[in-house]
Amino acid sequence: PMGEPISDLDFNDLLNEAQSRSGGLSELGPGPFIDPLKRLLSSLENEAHLNAIGRIIARERILGHTVNRLQYVNDRQRFPEIQEQKIVKPVFIIGMPRTGTTILHDILAQDPANRAPLTWEVMFPSPPPETATFHTDPRIEACAATFPDIDAMIPGFKAMHPMGALLTQECVSLMGETLCTPLFHCQFRVPTYQDWVDQQADWSHVYDFHEHQLQHLQSRHNGDRWVLKTGAHMWGLEHLLAKYPDARIVFTHRDPVDSMTSYASLTSLVRTMGSDDVDRVEIARDWTARLCRAVDHGFRVRETGSYPDALFYDMQFSNFVGDQFSVVKNIYTTFDLPMSNEGANKMRSFIDNNPKGKHGAHIYAPKDFGVEPQRVRTAFRSYIERFDLQPR
C-alpha cells in the first residue's frame, strides 16, 4: 500500500523474519550480536542515503548473516563432532585493498591440498558441506541464482572483482555473522557504525566465531590447510594470532596511492547499487584515514608481539604482477609447504587462463576521487619506507 516502507529495517521485524527463515531457530550463541545489529541499523537509517533497492539489499544482507549465525549455532549443537575439529597452520592473506589479495587467494585455492571457503558454502553453510557432494551440492546453483546480472547492474564491476558461486570468498564476509566487519561500510555509507568497528568493537569475539565457522566448514570436507584472506584481519591481528598462533601470514604491499584510488573506485561503484547519493571524494578521504590506522595497527601488533610459531611473508604487488607463479613458489618455500605436481599444474593453468584484464580494464585516476598523492604518501610514510613502495 502507498505510504508503507518498501523494505523494513526494523530490529524486531528482522529478528522475527530470520527466525522464520531458519525454521524457528532463536539461539544466536555467545558473543555480541544484538548491539552491533542495532548500531548498523541506526547508521543505515540515518546515514546511508539508501534508495528503495538499497533498503532491499541491506535487509537481505542482514537477514542472510543472521540466518547463517542461527544455523551455525544450531548445527554445532546437532553435530558435536564439529567442535572437535582442529585448525592447524592456516594461511592468511592480509593487506591493503587492491593489492592482489583476491587473485592470489584464487590461485592458491587451485591446489587440491588447500581448503579455501567458496562463495556458495559461505552463503549457505548449513548443513556442513560434504566431500561426496561438494562439487554437485544444490546450494551451488542456489547461490549462483542470487547474483544479479552484474554487467547490467554495475557495469565494470567484474573488471574490478570477479564474482561467482565457485570462486573463493574472503573472511570479511564470514565476519558478517558477528556483525563486526568493514564489509558493511564498503557496501553502504555507515560511518558511525564503522567508527565502532574501528575503535570500540571487541575483535576477540570475531575470531571465536571465525574458528567455529572454519570447524563447521571443514568437519565433513577437509584439506591439508586453510587458505584464507581479507584485509579486515588488520583490524584484529592480535586476536587472529591469539586464536591461530601457528598462522602463516602473507602480507601484500602496494603504493598506497594506487591502492586507495582503486578501492575508492570499487567502493563508489558498489554503493551506487543502493544509493543515489554517492560522494566519491568523501569515500576516498574517509577510507584513506581508516585504512592508514588499520595498517599502523597491524604492523604495530606484528612488531611488538611475540609469535614464535607464526610465519610471515611480505609480497610486493609489483613482483606479483611481474611473475605470479614465482611469488606463489616463494610463499610455499617460506611456509615449508609441499607443492605437488598436480597443485603446481592447476595453479599455473589458472594463472594462464586468468590474465590481467580478462573481464575488462579497471581504469581509475587519483584526481577523479580527490586523492592527493603527496598527502596520501605523507600519511603512509612509515609504511612506504618500511617496504620501499614506489609509485608506478
Secondary structure, 3 states (H helix, E strand, C coil): CCCCCCCCCCHHHHHHHHHHHCCCCCCCCCCCCHHHHHHHHHHHHHHCCECHHHHHHHHHHHHHHHHHHHHHHHHHHHCHHHHHCCCCCCEEEEECCCCCHHHHHHHHCCCCCEECCEHHHHHCCCCCCCHHHCCCCHHHHHHHHHCCCHHHHCCCHHHHCCCCCCCECCHHHHHHHHCCCCHHHHHCCCHHHHHHHHHCCCCHHHHHHHHHHHHHHHCCCCCCEEEEECHHHHCCHHHHHHHCCCCEEEEEECCHHHHHHHHHHHHHHHHCCCECCCCHHHHHHHHHHHHHHHHHHHHHHHHHCCCCCCEEEEEEHHHHHHCHHHHHHHHHHHCCCCCCHHHHHHHHHHHHHCCCCCCCCCCCCHHHHCCCHHHHHHHCHHHHHHHCCCCC
